[in-house]
Amino acid sequence: MNTMKNQEPTTFAFGEVQLSYKKKRKSKFDSIRSSKDVEWILRKIFPKSQINFREHFYALYLNNQNKVVGYQLISLGGITQTVIDIRILFSGAILCNSVGLIICHNHPSGKLKPSEQDLKITKKIAKACEILDIKLLDHIIITDKTYLSFSDDCLL
């Protein structure tokens, strides 16, 4: 005897996950070949009026040709720090089928030396990249005048 036959459809007590990613038109910028290329892109993304005011942490998502397929503001912090939730960072990477990742943030102080927190979060992200088979290509610290590349300085 089937008692389910005349019952109402089941209502679930949890939500459906819906993700979206919109491709923009093609950029004149080709693939990233150096940290200087990344700096050029960052100077277009970072709000100029905020670079000396508060920390912003961005992710650049790349395809297998080192072309940027997307970017995301991961965190907006205070004067001396920002909190990074790597689940948000990697949800963007997975959503746009990224195979490469460049993380970047600014130092409002103008000092380029990575903090202990900068080094710790980079290690944590590198470990997650390894598990997800995504290449962590660089971590850039940018100021209003210059930048530091973890890759160039052998800090990755």
Helices and strands as residue ranges (DSSP letters): H 35-45, E 56-62, E 68-76, H 86-95, E 100-106, H 116-132, E 135-142, E 147-149
